[in-house]
Structure formats: structure tokens, C-alpha cells
Amino acid sequence: MKFIAVLFLTLNLADAFALEAVVTVLETPMLKFRSYESQVVQYLRKGDVIKIHPSIGNDPEMNKYAPSPEKLAKVREALKASPEYTEDKLFRGEEENTFFAEDEFIPVVDRLGNRAFIISKHVYIYYNDARELDQSIAATDPTDYRLEEPLPRNYPLKSLTGIRGQFLFGITQPNYQSYNYRQGFRTKGYSSPLDVSYTLMKQAPGAYQEKLYIGGTAVFRQYQNSYTFVGGRLSEELGFRLGVGPTISYDAFKAPRDRLNLSGTIVVNVFDRIYIQQKLNSRRENREYAGYSISPRISLQYHRKQIYDSLDFVVGTFFEFTPPTTYRAQGKGLDRDWWQQIGNDRFSTNTAFSLGGYLGVQSAY
């Protein structure tokens, strides 16, 4: 009975004085030697509690009670003279059996009972005193190989990100400006111009919370107006305009499935043509007029995200103005009564304001 009691007390004292540490990284190895290139004998996971070498728990405050250097040297000389010195490692000095928490590797015991080593910065030591306050755990786990979810689209293949492509179809207010005819109109007919645009943008660099995009826009517009004069003469004007320019876009409101977007574009109309055909009975004359213009526009859009896969629905409105533009004839006319000049003819338009609406789709990556 006394033997059992002594054994129980001994086991509890061993637990009381054991030094423990907890693994603070996702995964860390137990190494056979103190080297990163050493053989791995066991792996530990985050949260595993292990027993480490008790010398790491030595309190530096106790050094003030140590013998003087002279007396300590005499003790070591006496130990070296003893026969046990060469037989037992405990007599070979403190360096053989003393370790510190600041060491790169600290000793532990693996599952087979052999000494192994663990990387000191991968564990948190339970001192059970104020020294625990001096320890810190790295904010970034160097061993965490797991990818953040959701995984990128088309993973593991590399794909473009931060890209938006829009295709929009819309109509605008009629173009009420026309060629400066010699005669007044009897009737007028206007059609709403058709406006087709394509925009490609990339997320702007900087901390804009993925709201600011910059890119470019290409716009094509077509319209047709008709006029009749006294005597039955008919004139038809067919206009084509193709422009490109820079675009800046900002998501003023951003929700998981909804966006409210503001954008601005300066469209440079590199191709701006008006084709005029006049006819009376069997007489016909066609002339082409060319010009160059700039049409800044401001747009307001609503995006409904992911109506199908990465495709968004877009509906919006825009306001555009075009400064005065001069159109010059590319050929000669025949009838002096139908044209201002049958040679180098030209005419100018006033500043034009236009309000339009459109809908389309957007692909966002």
C-alpha cells in the first residue's frame, strides 16, 4: 500500500514539474537533429500539446543565487576528476543539458521515446508565470498552405481578373440639325438614332475597394432624317458616326447582386459622315459630307450581377453634347438650286445636346 502511494505521489510530482508547449502553426515537424535538412520523425498539428526539455523553464532570476565564478570553477574541476564524468552525460557540464527558449531548435521526446527537436518559433511555452506575457504568436502562419476560398475562377489555370467588358444597345433623341438647304421644308421626318457601344475596362490601381475602373469605349451611331419641299422634291440624310475614347467608371453603390455605376467618356468621332440624297421625279443627286467631332458623355448605369454565370445585365441612361461641327462636301453637285455650293460646299451645325437610354450585358472577371 505504501509503495502504491509513493508511486502515485511520484507520478503527480512529475506532471507538476513537466514543462509543456502548444503548437501554434498549422503543421510543424519533429526533427531528428538540429537542422532544417534533418530527417523528420513526426509531424505535429496546430493545438497539439507537447512536453519539452525542462531546462527551458529555468528562471534567469535564479542566477543570482549561483556560486561565485571561482567556486563554480572548483566544483567543475572536482566533477572532472570523478570516474562518473566520462560515463554519465550529466557530469559533462551544463552546456550539454541546458537549452533556452531563444534557441532555434528545442528538444522534445517523440512517440518512440527518443530525443527530437522542434522549431522554437512554432510553439508557445506554458511557463505558468509572467514570462508568458513576453511571448508572441506570428500573425501570418508560414506553414499554412491552404488557399483562401472562394477559389479563383478556372483554378488552377491562371485567368484575368479585374476586367469588365460591356456591350450596349440604345437609342437617343433625334438629330434635329440638317444641311442648310436653300428652300424651306414642307414636311420633316426624324428617326431616333441607334447607338451601339463596346467598352473594355480594367480595375484601376490603388485602394479603391474594386470600385474604380479605367479603359476605353468604341461607339457607333446611325440615324436617318427626311425632308420634303414645295414641288415634291425629297431629301434624305443618312448619318454615320464612329468614335473611340477613354472611359472612367466608378461603382457608387455596391451590393452582392446590385451595382449603381457612374461613368464618363470622351468620344472622339474619327469617322463622321452625312450622306444626302435628293430626288425629284427621275432626277437624283448624292453627296457625301465629312467632319470630325468630339462628344463627351456622362452615363448612369444599373448592373444586375450574374444573371448567367459571369454575365451581368446592364440598363442605363446617358447625356451627351457635341460642340459645333463643320462638314465639307467630298464631291461636286449639279443643280445649283439644291445645294449652297456645287463646288467646295460645307455647312456647320450648332452645339447638340442628346439624352439617350440603353441596355445590354457586361462580362466581369
C-alpha positions as a Python dict, from the first residue, in 0.01 Angstrom:
ca = {
    (1, 'M'): (0, 0, 0),
    (2, 'K'): (285, 238, 86),
    (3, 'F'): (450, 151, -246),
    (4, 'I'): (135, 248, -440),
    (5, 'A'): (105, 574, -250),
    (6, 'V'): (468, 665, -318),
    (7, 'L'): (429, 576, -687),
    (8, 'F'): (114, 788, -717),
    (9, 'L'): (286, 1083, -549),
    (10, 'T'): (590, 1046, -774),
    (11, 'L'): (378, 1049, -1091),
    (12, 'N'): (188, 1357, -980),
    (13, 'L'): (509, 1540, -893),
    (14, 'A'): (645, 1456, -1238),
    (15, 'D'): (335, 1604, -1402),
    (16, 'A'): (355, 1909, -1178),
    (17, 'F'): (713, 1990, -1281),
    (18, 'A'): (685, 1893, -1652),
    (19, 'L'): (719, 2183, -1899),
    (20, 'E'): (464, 2192, -2180),
    (21, 'A'): (417, 2386, -2502),
    (22, 'V'): (139, 2410, -2762),
    (23, 'V'): (186, 2411, -3139),
    (24, 'T'): (75, 2746, -3287),
    (25, 'V'): (118, 2676, -3661),
    (26, 'L'): (-83, 2459, -3896),
    (27, 'E'): (184, 2190, -3916),
    (28, 'T'): (537, 2155, -3783),
    (29, 'P'): (789, 1868, -3791),
    (30, 'M'): (982, 1692, -3517),
    (31, 'L'): (1339, 1676, -3646),
    (32, 'K'): (1598, 1411, -3562),
    (33, 'F'): (1877, 1668, -3549),
    (34, 'R'): (1902, 2044, -3504),
    (35, 'S'): (1884, 2123, -3875),
    (36, 'Y'): (1617, 2218, -4127),
    (37, 'E'): (1757, 1949, -4355),
    (38, 'S'): (1728, 1681, -4088),
    (39, 'Q'): (1513, 1370, -4115),
    (40, 'V'): (1153, 1423, -3996),
    (41, 'V'): (1047, 1171, -3731),
    (42, 'Q'): (696, 1300, -3662),
    (43, 'Y'): (454, 1577, -3760),
    (44, 'L'): (252, 1788, -3519),
    (45, 'R'): (-63, 1987, -3591),
    (46, 'K'): (-190, 2315, -3455),
    (47, 'G'): (-319, 2279, -3099),
    (48, 'D'): (-109, 1972, -3010),
    (49, 'V'): (33, 1999, -2656),
    (50, 'I'): (381, 1851, -2615),
    (51, 'K'): (638, 1818, -2336),
    (52, 'I'): (965, 1999, -2394),
    (53, 'H'): (1304, 1990, -2222),
    (54, 'P'): (1263, 2111, -1861),
    (55, 'S'): (1579, 2327, -1873),
    (56, 'I'): (1388, 2574, -2092),
    (57, 'G'): (1183, 2655, -1784),
    (58, 'N'): (1488, 2769, -1588),
    (59, 'D'): (1421, 3109, -1439),
    (60, 'P'): (1706, 3355, -1510),
    (61, 'E'): (1621, 3524, -1180),
    (62, 'M'): (1772, 3224, -1001),
    (63, 'N'): (2118, 3305, -1137),
    (64, 'K'): (2172, 3548, -853),
    (65, 'Y'): (2183, 3251, -616),
    (66, 'A'): (2452, 3073, -820),
    (67, 'P'): (2801, 3022, -670),
    (68, 'S'): (3073, 3270, -749),
    (69, 'P'): (3275, 3203, -1064),
    (70, 'E'): (3575, 3093, -851),
    (71, 'K'): (3374, 2843, -651),
    (72, 'L'): (3194, 2718, -964),
    (73, 'A'): (3530, 2651, -1132),
    (74, 'K'): (3644, 2443, -832),
    (75, 'V'): (3322, 2237, -843),
    (76, 'R'): (3370, 2164, -1212),
    (77, 'E'): (3730, 2059, -1157),
    (78, 'A'): (3616, 1817, -887),
    (79, 'L'): (3350, 1673, -1120),
    (80, 'K'): (3604, 1613, -1394),
    (81, 'A'): (3819, 1416, -1151),
    (82, 'S'): (3532, 1179, -1066),
    (83, 'P'): (3505, 849, -1259),
    (84, 'E'): (3139, 916, -1338),
    (85, 'Y'): (3231, 1217, -1551),
    (86, 'T'): (3310, 1009, -1860),
    (87, 'E'): (3023, 766, -1801),
    (88, 'D'): (2730, 1000, -1742),
    (89, 'K'): (2650, 1298, -1960),
    (90, 'L'): (2505, 1482, -1661),
    (91, 'F'): (2861, 1538, -1539),
    (92, 'R'): (2991, 1694, -1860),
    (93, 'G'): (2875, 2045, -1783),
    (94, 'E'): (2555, 2248, -1817),
    (95, 'E'): (2606, 2311, -2189),
    (96, 'E'): (2518, 1950, -2271),
    (97, 'N'): (2180, 1961, -2097),
    (98, 'T'): (2076, 2324, -2090),
    (99, 'F'): (1855, 2482, -2356),
    (100, 'F'): (1681, 2815, -2394),
    (101, 'A'): (1354, 2930, -2548),
    (102, 'E'): (1555, 3164, -2772),
    (103, 'D'): (1730, 2867, -2938),
    (104, 'E'): (1622, 2796, -3293),
    (105, 'F'): (1555, 2431, -3203),
    (106, 'I'): (1449, 2294, -2865),
    (107, 'P'): (1445, 1928, -2760),
    (108, 'V'): (1132, 1718, -2720),
    (109, 'V'): (1054, 1348, -2698),
    (110, 'D'): (897, 1173, -2996),
    (111, 'R'): (640, 894, -2982),
    (112, 'L'): (917, 632, -2957),
    (113, 'G'): (1073, 798, -2654),
    (114, 'N'): (1376, 933, -2841),
    (115, 'R'): (1504, 1287, -2831),
    (116, 'A'): (1394, 1502, -3121),
    (117, 'F'): (1391, 1873, -3192),
    (118, 'I'): (1116, 2119, -3277),
    (119, 'I'): (1137, 2471, -3423),
    (120, 'S'): (1103, 2706, -3128),
    (121, 'K'): (905, 2977, -3310),
    (122, 'H'): (633, 2722, -3391),
    (123, 'V'): (531, 2669, -3026),
    (124, 'Y'): (401, 2869, -2731),
    (125, 'I'): (556, 2768, -2398),
    (126, 'Y'): (346, 2733, -2082),
    (127, 'Y'): (570, 2885, -1811),
    (128, 'N'): (277, 2948, -1577),
    (129, 'D'): (431, 3279, -1479),
    (130, 'A'): (480, 3630, -1616),
    (131, 'R'): (722, 3510, -1884),
    (132, 'E'): (423, 3403, -2093),
    (133, 'L'): (346, 3772, -2148),
    (134, 'D'): (676, 3817, -2333),
    (135, 'Q'): (588, 3559, -2598),
    (136, 'S'): (420, 3648, -2926),
    (137, 'I'): (246, 3445, -3196),
    (138, 'A'): (313, 3535, -3559),
    (139, 'A'): (15, 3699, -3733),
    (140, 'T'): (90, 3508, -4054),
    (141, 'D'): (132, 3131, -4038),
    (142, 'P'): (433, 3039, -4255),
    (143, 'T'): (323, 2674, -4272),
    (144, 'D'): (-38, 2734, -4376),
    (145, 'Y'): (-51, 2614, -4735),
    (146, 'R'): (-430, 2624, -4764),
    (147, 'L'): (-582, 2851, -5030),
    (148, 'E'): (-833, 3115, -4937),
    (149, 'E'): (-1183, 3045, -5060),
    (150, 'P'): (-1363, 3103, -5284),
    (151, 'L'): (-1101, 2973, -5524),
    (152, 'P'): (-1025, 3186, -5830),
    (153, 'R'): (-1227, 3119, -6143),
    (154, 'N'): (-1079, 2840, -6360),
    (155, 'Y'): (-837, 2742, -6082),
    (156, 'P'): (-563, 2615, -6110),
    (157, 'L'): (-537, 2780, -6452),
    (158, 'K'): (-437, 3145, -6446),
    (159, 'S'): (-714, 3380, -6555),
    (160, 'L'): (-754, 3754, -6593),
    (161, 'T'): (-911, 3940, -6302),
    (162, 'G'): (-1041, 4293, -6257),
    (163, 'I'): (-1167, 4313, -6619),
    (164, 'R'): (-1506, 4441, -6740),
    (165, 'G'): (-1641, 4425, -7091),
    (166, 'Q'): (-1974, 4588, -7187),
    (167, 'F'): (-2185, 4562, -7500),
    (168, 'L'): (-2473, 4813, -7504),
    (169, 'F'): (-2752, 4892, -7746),
    (170, 'G'): (-2951, 5214, -7714),
    (171, 'I'): (-3144, 5497, -7874),
    (172, 'T'): (-3112, 5872, -7838),
    (173, 'Q'): (-3309, 6185, -7911),
    (174, 'P'): (-3347, 6267, -8283),
    (175, 'N'): (-3088, 6483, -8452),
    (176, 'Y'): (-3282, 6797, -8544),
    (177, 'Q'): (-2994, 6963, -8727),
    (178, 'S'): (-2964, 6931, -9103),
    (179, 'Y'): (-2795, 7062, -9413),
    (180, 'N'): (-2858, 7431, -9482),
    (181, 'Y'): (-3097, 7397, -9780),
    (182, 'R'): (-3189, 7693, -9998),
    (183, 'Q'): (-3562, 7626, -9965),
    (184, 'G'): (-3781, 7585, -9661),
    (185, 'F'): (-3926, 7247, -9567),
    (186, 'R'): (-4283, 7144, -9623),
    (187, 'T'): (-4258, 6834, -9402),
    (188, 'K'): (-3987, 6682, -9180),
    (189, 'G'): (-3929, 6326, -9065),
    (190, 'Y'): (-3687, 6228, -8789),
    (191, 'S'): (-3576, 5887, -8667),
    (192, 'S'): (-3424, 5811, -8326),
    (193, 'P'): (-3054, 5741, -8376),
    (194, 'L'): (-2937, 5388, -8294),
    (195, 'D'): (-2635, 5380, -8064),
    (196, 'V'): (-2415, 5070, -8022),
    (197, 'S'): (-2113, 5078, -7792),
    (198, 'Y'): (-1849, 4844, -7659),
    (199, 'T'): (-1642, 4924, -7351),
    (200, 'L'): (-1340, 4742, -7211),
    (201, 'M'): (-1210, 4842, -6868),
    (202, 'K'): (-959, 4727, -6610),
    (203, 'Q'): (-960, 4783, -6237),
    (204, 'A'): (-762, 5093, -6150),
    (205, 'P'): (-451, 5054, -5933),
    (206, 'G'): (-483, 5178, -5577),
    (207, 'A'): (-706, 5124, -5275),
    (208, 'Y'): (-1047, 5185, -5431),
    (209, 'Q'): (-1223, 4871, -5296),
    (210, 'E'): (-1257, 4736, -5651),
    (211, 'K'): (-1488, 5024, -5746),
    (212, 'L'): (-1281, 5233, -5988),
    (213, 'Y'): (-1217, 5116, -6345),
    (214, 'I'): (-1046, 5279, -6640),
    (215, 'G'): (-1048, 5177, -7006),
    (216, 'G'): (-1179, 5270, -7347),
    (217, 'T'): (-1506, 5283, -7541),
    (218, 'A'): (-1597, 5247, -7909),
    (219, 'V'): (-1932, 5395, -8019),
    (220, 'F'): (-2121, 5358, -8346),
    (221, 'R'): (-2428, 5572, -8423),
    (222, 'Q'): (-2662, 5577, -8721),
    (223, 'Y'): (-2966, 5791, -8798),
    (224, 'Q'): (-3184, 5891, -9093),
    (225, 'N'): (-3391, 6207, -9146),
    (226, 'S'): (-3608, 6309, -9443),
    (227, 'Y'): (-3741, 6641, -9571),
    (228, 'T'): (-3987, 6738, -9846),
    (229, 'F'): (-4002, 7069, -10028),
    (230, 'V'): (-4263, 7258, -10229),
    (231, 'G'): (-4276, 7097, -10569),
    (232, 'G'): (-4233, 6741, -10441),
    (233, 'R'): (-3855, 6726, -10404),
    (234, 'L'): (-3741, 6481, -10135),
    (235, 'S'): (-3413, 6490, -9944),
    (236, 'E'): (-3290, 6206, -9722),
    (237, 'E'): (-2996, 6244, -9484),
    (238, 'L'): (-2823, 5930, -9359),
    (239, 'G'): (-2567, 5985, -9084),
    (240, 'F'): (-2295, 5751, -8960),
    (241, 'R'): (-2060, 5820, -8675),
    (242, 'L'): (-1783, 5604, -8530),
    (243, 'G'): (-1585, 5723, -8229),
    (244, 'V'): (-1342, 5597, -7967),
    (245, 'G'): (-1221, 5744, -7643),
    (246, 'P'): (-1114, 5690, -7281),
    (247, 'T'): (-1361, 5590, -7011),
    (248, 'I'): (-1352, 5614, -6633),
    (249, 'S'): (-1611, 5425, -6429),
    (250, 'Y'): (-1696, 5418, -6058),
    (251, 'D'): (-1938, 5195, -5864),
    (252, 'A'): (-2116, 5449, -5644),
    (253, 'F'): (-2328, 5175, -5483),
    (254, 'K'): (-2210, 4817, -5446),
    (255, 'A'): (-2410, 4521, -5315),
    (256, 'P'): (-2363, 4146, -5373),
    (257, 'R'): (-2605, 4137, -5668),
    (258, 'D'): (-2663, 4503, -5749),
    (259, 'R'): (-2447, 4794, -5865),
    (260, 'L'): (-2509, 5161, -5937),
    (261, 'N'): (-2238, 5294, -6163),
    (262, 'L'): (-2130, 5637, -6283),
    (263, 'S'): (-1901, 5675, -6583),
    (264, 'G'): (-1761, 5941, -6811),
    (265, 'T'): (-1632, 5908, -7168),
    (266, 'I'): (-1476, 6147, -7417),
    (267, 'V'): (-1568, 6012, -7759),
    (268, 'V'): (-1353, 6131, -8048),
    (269, 'N'): (-1554, 6077, -8366),
    (270, 'V'): (-1285, 5976, -8612),
    (271, 'F'): (-1546, 5886, -8873),
    (272, 'D'): (-1837, 6132, -8902),
    (273, 'R'): (-2026, 6124, -9231),
    (274, 'I'): (-2359, 6252, -9360),
    (275, 'Y'): (-2486, 6115, -9693),
    (276, 'I'): (-2751, 6335, -9859),
    (277, 'Q'): (-2967, 6210, -10142),
    (278, 'Q'): (-3208, 6450, -10316),
    (279, 'K'): (-3454, 6340, -10581),
    (280, 'L'): (-3737, 6482, -10786),
    (281, 'N'): (-3913, 6252, -11029),
    (282, 'S'): (-3626, 6085, -11219),
    (283, 'R'): (-3359, 6334, -11111),
    (284, 'R'): (-3124, 6223, -10828),
    (285, 'E'): (-2812, 6370, -10670),
    (286, 'N'): (-2598, 6218, -10394),
    (287, 'R'): (-2332, 6399, -10196),
    (288, 'E'): (-2113, 6294, -9903),
    (289, 'Y'): (-2015, 6537, -9625),
    (290, 'A'): (-1732, 6458, -9382),
    (291, 'G'): (-1643, 6609, -9047),
    (292, 'Y'): (-1463, 6542, -8721),
    (293, 'S'): (-1613, 6599, -8378),
    (294, 'I'): (-1582, 6529, -8006),
    (295, 'S'): (-1877, 6409, -7797),
    (296, 'P'): (-1823, 6391, -7418),
    (297, 'R'): (-2085, 6182, -7238),
    (298, 'I'): (-2184, 6103, -6881),
    (299, 'S'): (-2362, 5775, -6803),
    (300, 'L'): (-2562, 5631, -6516),
    (301, 'Q'): (-2596, 5252, -6512),
    (302, 'Y'): (-2763, 4982, -6305),
    (303, 'H'): (-2595, 4640, -6304),
    (304, 'R'): (-2773, 4320, -6206),
    (305, 'K'): (-2491, 4081, -6130),
    (306, 'Q'): (-2458, 3726, -6258),
    (307, 'I'): (-2783, 3673, -6437),
    (308, 'Y'): (-2597, 3385, -6601),
    (309, 'D'): (-2255, 3270, -6484),
    (310, 'S'): (-2027, 3581, -6509),
    (311, 'L'): (-2273, 3775, -6729),
    (312, 'D'): (-2440, 4088, -6587),
    (313, 'F'): (-2749, 4274, -6709),
    (314, 'V'): (-2699, 4648, -6767),
    (315, 'V'): (-2957, 4923, -6812),
    (316, 'G'): (-2888, 5293, -6803),
    (317, 'T'): (-2907, 5640, -6946),
    (318, 'F'): (-2654, 5893, -7072),
    (319, 'F'): (-2626, 6261, -7150),
    (320, 'E'): (-2403, 6375, -7439),
    (321, 'F'): (-2318, 6702, -7605),
    (322, 'T'): (-2134, 6770, -7928),
    (323, 'P'): (-1974, 7112, -7999),
    (324, 'P'): (-2033, 7284, -8336),
    (325, 'T'): (-1906, 7070, -8622),
    (326, 'T'): (-1822, 7163, -8980),
    (327, 'Y'): (-1900, 6917, -9260),
    (328, 'R'): (-1733, 6951, -9601),
    (329, 'A'): (-1853, 6803, -9929),
    (330, 'Q'): (-1640, 6524, -10076),
    (331, 'G'): (-1771, 6571, -10432),
    (332, 'K'): (-1942, 6816, -10666),
    (333, 'G'): (-2311, 6883, -10712),
    (334, 'L'): (-2507, 6957, -11033),
    (335, 'D'): (-2819, 7156, -10952),
    (336, 'R'): (-2745, 7498, -10805),
    (337, 'D'): (-3097, 7522, -10662),
    (338, 'W'): (-3047, 7208, -10448),
    (339, 'W'): (-2710, 7297, -10291),
    (340, 'Q'): (-2546, 7602, -10137),
    (341, 'Q'): (-2237, 7542, -10347),
    (342, 'I'): (-2192, 7289, -10624),
    (343, 'G'): (-1813, 7301, -10567),
    (344, 'N'): (-1648, 7327, -10226),
    (345, 'D'): (-1966, 7309, -10027),
    (346, 'R'): (-1979, 7295, -9648),
    (347, 'F'): (-2212, 7360, -9359),
    (348, 'S'): (-2185, 7380, -8979),
    (349, 'T'): (-2408, 7250, -8701),
    (350, 'N'): (-2477, 7412, -8367),
    (351, 'T'): (-2392, 7260, -8030),
    (352, 'A'): (-2605, 6948, -7997),
    (353, 'F'): (-2735, 6801, -7670),
    (354, 'S'): (-2861, 6446, -7659),
    (355, 'L'): (-3024, 6227, -7394),
    (356, 'G'): (-3039, 5855, -7451),
    (357, 'G'): (-3106, 5520, -7290),
    (358, 'Y'): (-2962, 5176, -7345),
    (359, 'L'): (-2948, 4821, -7221),
    (360, 'G'): (-2701, 4541, -7268),
    (361, 'V'): (-2476, 4290, -7099),
    (362, 'Q'): (-2148, 4301, -6914),
    (363, 'S'): (-1891, 4033, -6858),
    (364, 'A'): (-1691, 4082, -6540),
    (365, 'Y'): (-1387, 3882, -6425),
}
